[in-house]
Amino acid sequence: MPITKHNFMRHELIGLEVVVLESSDPSLKSLKGIVVDETKNMLKIEAGEKVKSVPKSVVHLRFTLPNGEDVEIEGIRLVGRPEDRVRRG
Amino acid sequence: MDLKESHKMIAVERIERLLSLAERKLGENQDLARRYVELAWKLKLRYRVRLSPELKRKFCRKCKILWKPGVSCRVRIRSGRVTIICLRCGHITRIPLRPKKNLGFKNVNKLGMEHERDAGERCTCGQAHR
C-alpha cells in the first residue's frame, strides 16, 4: 500500500519534504527541507546547503507525501528507530 | 513473532524506496547511500523479506556498499562464475553463470549494474551506449 495519510507514520520518512511548524527551539521553526536520515529521536533535514539535526520530540511537522498530500503531525508520535516504526504507530 | 501481512507490505515498499534512493545518492554521497542500504537490510532481516535477484546483487552483503564496477568493486569471470570483489571491505561474492547464457562478454549486465562501453562498441545489455 502506498504512503497515505494514515500509514505514513509506519512508512519511510527519508526522502520526504518536511516543514517544521512549531518547535520549542526557536531556531528550528520554519525549517524547510528534505529528510536525509533518521534515528530513534532525531531527523536529519537537509535545507539548502545545510543539514540540520532536529529532535523529534520537540517539534510539530508537516510532511509532503509523494502523492502530493500534506500531513501534519506531532514529532513525538514519530519517536522510535526507523526499523521499529513499521510495527508501531 | 507476530508478522502481520500489513507490516511486511510496508517493509517491502520501504526497502524498495530506500534502495532506489540509495542509487540516486551514490554519486554525491557514498556514505549516505550505504546508510540507506543498511536501513533496507535491517528492514529485510526484521520483517523476513526476500529480495529479488536483481536487488540482492546490487550491493556488498558485508559492508552494504552499492556496487559500481571500477569504483566500488572489481568484476571478473572465473571458473564459470562472476566473481565480484568489494574494493571497500574485500568481501568476495560469486554468482554462478548458467551455461546457456552468452559468455562472450563480461556479464555485468546480468547483474543490472551500470556500466560503460566505448562509443559504438556492442554490448549484450541492449542499451545504446554512446
Interface residues (C-beta under 8 A of the other chain):
Chain A: M1 P2 I3 N7 R10 H11 E12 I14 G15 V36 D37 P82 E83 V86 R87
Chain B: S6 H7 M9 I10 A11 E13 R14 R17 L18 L21 L32 R35 Y36 L39 K42 L43 R46 Y47
